[in-house]
């Protein structure tokens, strides 16, 4: 049976493993340089979310639709992840990684999120997030003009970065324009809107590190203030000069924090 999740591996498979999950609409290639850097020490497997790919052959050979039910998605990711691995998730990938680490902790050594928070939208007792109205307006744009919406999304990701214009061009080069899957984009947005992992964040019994950008226009680093001391195994880092993709903007700092965190928390 064909795998629902496309992955790419780097490094020596005998090394300790890292499983990396990309974010909404962004293919794994955006994380390739970061993965290669980590693969100098670790075996790194990078995963796309369902239906997101730059590989036209992969898309044409895949006859199963993308499934964004959180329980099903978790099982799909577990199926392609190394059996004992540290999970690193970016944005939506980070929220899903926290869900897996809390619900299926035997599959995860520890979890590291990048530019992620327990809830992407505002909820009761969760104000530092996007309003439902703004989110729904963007979702409507995705349904009507998906290519235009992706370009707008890239601009939001880069907003606030010190090299914003250059970063926009770099991120746009990764957009899956030729392989655009509307149902994957819409399914991912529905999950992003519904997913609230505050309880999972609280119940994590694995070491967890959360790296955010101080200039992120999509995920506020102020959300950390609402998570202070909620979990004794939690550590949080804010990279003050980064926007929504700190692994791309300040790769050296991200690698340093991740390696130090794993060193301290290795079983």
C-alpha positions in Angstrom: 0.0 0.0 0.0 1.3 3.4 -0.9 2.3 5.6 2.0 0.1 8.7 2.6 3.1 10.7 3.8 6.1 11.7 1.6 9.4 11.6 3.5 13.1 12.3 2.8 16.0 11.0 4.9 19.4 12.4 5.7 22.5 11.1 7.5 23.5 7.8 9.0 20.6 5.6 10.0 22.6 4.2 12.9 22.6 7.6 14.6 20.0 8.8 16.9 16.9 9.8 15.0 15.0 13.0 14.5 11.6 13.1 12.8 10.7 16.5 11.3 7.2 17.6 10.3 6.7 20.6 8.0 4.0 23.2 8.3 0.7 24.0 6.4 1.2 24.2 2.7 5.0 24.2 2.8 6.9 21.2 1.4 9.7 19.5 3.3 12.2 21.1 1.0 12.0 24.3 2.9 13.5 22.4 5.9 16.1 20.5 3.8 19.1 22.8 4.7 18.1 22.6 8.4 17.8 18.8 8.2 21.2 18.5 6.5 22.8 20.5 9.2 21.3 18.3 11.9 22.2 15.2 9.9 25.9 15.8 10.7 25.0 14.2 14.1 21.6 12.7 13.8 19.6 10.5 11.3 16.9 13.0 10.1 13.7 12.0 8.4 11.6 15.0 7.1 7.9 14.6 6.4 5.4 16.5 4.3 1.9 16.9 5.5 -0.6 14.9 3.4 -1.1 16.1 -0.2 1.8 18.6 0.0 4.7 17.8 -2.4 6.9 19.3 -5.0 7.2 15.9 -6.7 4.8 15.8 -9.6 5.3 12.0 -9.9 4.5 11.5 -6.3 1.3 13.5 -6.7 0.3 11.7 -9.9 0.9 8.2 -8.4 -1.0 9.0 -5.2 -4.6 7.9 -5.6 -5.7 8.5 -2.0 -6.9 11.8 -0.8 -5.2 13.7 2.0 -6.7 12.9 5.4 -6.5 15.7 8.0 -8.4 14.0 10.8 -6.0 14.5 13.7 -6.2 10.9 14.9 -5.7 9.5 11.3 -2.9 12.0 10.6 -1.1 11.0 13.8 -1.1 7.4 12.8 0.1 8.2 9.3 3.0 10.1 10.7 3.9 7.5 13.3 3.9 4.9 10.4 6.7 6.7 8.6 8.7 8.0 11.6 11.7 6.2 13.0 10.6 4.0 15.9 12.6 6.0 18.5 13.0 9.6 17.5 12.9 13.2 18.7 10.0 14.9 16.9 10.5 18.4 15.5 7.4 20.2 14.1 7.1 23.5 12.4 3.9 25.6 12.9 1.0 23.2 12.3 3.5 20.4 12.2 4.5 21.4 15.8 0.9 21.3 17.0 0.5 17.8 15.5 3.8 16.7 17.0 2.7 17.8 20.5 -0.6 15.9 20.0 1.3 12.7 19.1 3.8 13.1 21.9 1.0 13.5 24.5 -1.3 10.8 23.1 1.3 8.2 21.9 4.3 9.1 24.1 5.9 5.6 23.6 6.6 6.6 20.0 8.4 9.9 20.9 11.6 10.5 22.9 10.8 14.2 23.1 9.2 17.0 21.1 10.5 20.3 19.8 8.3 22.9 18.2 9.3 25.7 15.9 7.0 28.8 15.6 4.1 26.8 17.1 1.5 27.4 19.8 -1.3 25.3 21.4 -3.9 27.2 19.4 -3.5 29.1 16.2 -6.8 31.0 16.7 -8.2 33.0 19.6 -10.3 31.0 22.1 -11.5 31.5 25.6 -8.5 32.2 27.8 -6.3 32.3 24.7 -6.1 35.8 23.3 -2.6 36.0 21.7 -3.6 34.5 18.4 -5.4 35.1 15.1 -9.1 36.1 15.2 -11.6 33.6 13.8 -12.8 36.3 11.4 -9.3 36.9 9.9 -8.7 33.1 9.7 -12.0 32.5 7.9 -11.3 35.4 5.4 -8.0 33.7 4.6 -9.6 30.3 4.3 -12.1 31.8 1.8 -9.2 33.2 -0.3 -7.6 29.7 -0.3 -10.8 28.2 -1.6 -11.3 30.8 -4.3 -7.7 31.7 -5.3 -5.3 29.2 -3.9 -2.2 30.4 -5.7 -2.7 34.0 -4.6 -3.4 32.8 -1.0 -0.1 31.0 -0.9 1.8 34.1 -2.0 0.0 36.1 0.7 0.8 33.4 3.3 4.5 33.6 2.4 4.4 37.4 2.9 2.9 36.8 6.3 5.5 34.3 7.2 8.3 36.7 6.3 6.7 39.8 7.9 9.0 41.3 10.5 12.1 39.5 9.4 15.3 41.6 9.1 15.7 40.4 5.5 12.0 40.3 4.7 12.2 40.9 0.9 14.9 38.3 0.4 13.1 35.8 2.6 9.9 36.2 0.6 11.7 35.3 -2.6 13.3 32.3 -1.0 10.1 31.0 0.5 8.2 31.5 -2.7 10.7 29.3 -4.5 9.4 26.4 -2.4 5.7 26.9 -3.0 4.0 23.8 -4.6 2.5 25.7 -7.4 2.7 23.0 -10.1 1.5 20.3 -7.6 -1.0 22.4 -5.8 -3.6 20.3 -4.0 -6.7 22.4 -3.1 -8.2 19.6 -0.8 -4.9 19.4 1.1 -4.8 23.1 1.7 -8.4 23.3 2.8 -8.1 20.1 5.0 -5.0 21.5 6.6 -6.7 24.8 7.4 -9.7 23.0 8.9 -7.4 21.2 11.2 -5.5 24.3 12.0 -8.7 26.1 13.0 -10.1 23.2 15.1 -6.9 22.0 16.8 -6.4 23.1 20.4 -3.6 21.2 22.1 -3.5 23.1 25.3 -4.4 20.0 27.3 -1.9 17.9 25.4 0.8 20.6 26.1 0.0 20.4 29.8 0.0 16.6 29.9 3.3 16.0 28.0 5.4 13.6 29.8 8.3 13.9 27.4 10.9 16.7 27.3 9.6 19.5 25.2 11.3 22.6 23.8 9.5 25.4 22.0 11.4 27.8 19.8 9.6 31.0 18.6 10.5 34.1 16.7 10.2 37.4 18.5 9.0 39.1 15.3 6.6 36.4 14.2 3.4 37.8 12.7 1.5 34.5 12.7 2.4 33.0 16.1 3.0 35.5 18.9 5.9 34.8 21.3 3.7 36.3 24.0 1.8 33.0 24.0 4.7 31.8 26.1 3.5 33.9 29.0 0.3 31.9 29.1 2.3 28.6 29.2 4.8 29.5 32.0 5.3 26.6 34.4 2.4 24.6 32.9 4.8 21.6 32.4 7.9 20.9 34.4 9.5 19.3 31.3 9.0 22.3 29.1 11.6 24.8 27.9 10.9 27.9 25.8 13.3 30.0 23.7 12.5 33.2 21.8 14.8 34.2 19.0 14.2 37.9 19.1 15.2 38.7 15.5 13.3 35.9 13.8 9.9 35.8 12.2 7.9 32.6 11.5 10.8 30.3 10.3 13.6 30.5 12.8 15.2 27.4 11.4 15.6 29.2 8.1 16.5 32.7 9.5 18.9 31.7 12.2 19.7 28.1 11.6 22.8 28.2 13.7 20.9 29.3 16.8 18.2 26.7 16.3 20.7 23.9 15.8 22.5 24.9 19.0 19.4 25.0 21.1 18.2 21.7 19.8 21.5 19.9 20.2 21.9 21.2 23.7 18.3 20.3 24.6 18.7 16.7 23.3 22.1 16.4 25.0 20.6 17.3 28.4 17.5 15.2 28.0 18.7 12.0 26.3 17.4 8.9 28.1 
